[in-house]
């Protein structure tokens, strides 16, 4: 059996409450469900912000690692004029 749980503007309460003088279980469950949904939405936003922050941190660390590695690999041989150089074929 289904009852109308929406509040009316005239009496400012639901028809189920006017007939039985207590709120229906479905209305209570729907309120709890909406609270859970709101909490979940907040957690989703926090996780998205955390993910963006971690992504920025990883990009920064990658740049730092690249600079560090390139500094060690940029050792070029120092050739001066009239030095003997061997070429490999």
N, C-alpha and C positions, 0 to 999 in steps of 0.2 A: 504494500500500500504506500502510495507516495503522497506527501504533504507539501504544501507551499511553505518554504522556509524564508522567503524574501520578506523584508520588512516593508510595510506600507506607510505612505506619508500621512494618512489620516489618523491611524492609531499608533503609529511609530513602533510597531512590533509585528512579529510574524503571525500569520493566521494559526499556525500550529501552537504557538505560545498562548494565544487567546483562547483556544479550545481546551488545551490540556494543562496549561499553567507551568510548563517547563519546556526547555529548548530540546529539539530533536537531536539524536545522536549524530545524524549525518551533518548537521550544521556544526557541531562541535568538532567532528572529524575534519571537516573542510577547513575550519579555522586553524587547526593544528597543521594541516597539510600546507596551507598558505604560509604559515610561519616557517615550516621546514623549507619551503621553496625560497623564501626570502633569505634565510640563512645560507642556503646552497648558492644563491646568486652572489652573496657577499664573498663566500669562499672562492667562487669562480673568479671574481674580479681580483681578489688578492693573489690567487695563483697566476693569473695572467700578468699582473704587475711583477710578480716574482720572476716569472719566465722572461719577461722583457729585460729585467735587471740582470739576470744571469746571462742572457744573450749578449748584453753590452759588456759584461765582465769578461766573458770568453773571447769576444772580439778584441778587447784591449789586451788581454794576455797573449793572444795570437800575434798581435802586432809587436808586443815586447819581445816575444820569443824570436820572431823573425829578425828584428833588429840585433838581438844578441848573437844569433847564429851568423848573420851576415857580417858582423864585425870580426868574427873569428875567421871567416872564410875569405874575406877581402884581402888577404895577404898576397899581394902581387909580387912577383919576382922583381928585384931591383936590378935593372940592366943599365950599364953606363956605356958610353962610347968606347969602342975598341975592345969590349969584352968578348970572349969566345962564347958562342952559343951553339948548342947542338940541336939540330932539327931532326925529328923523327919522321920517317916516311911510312 
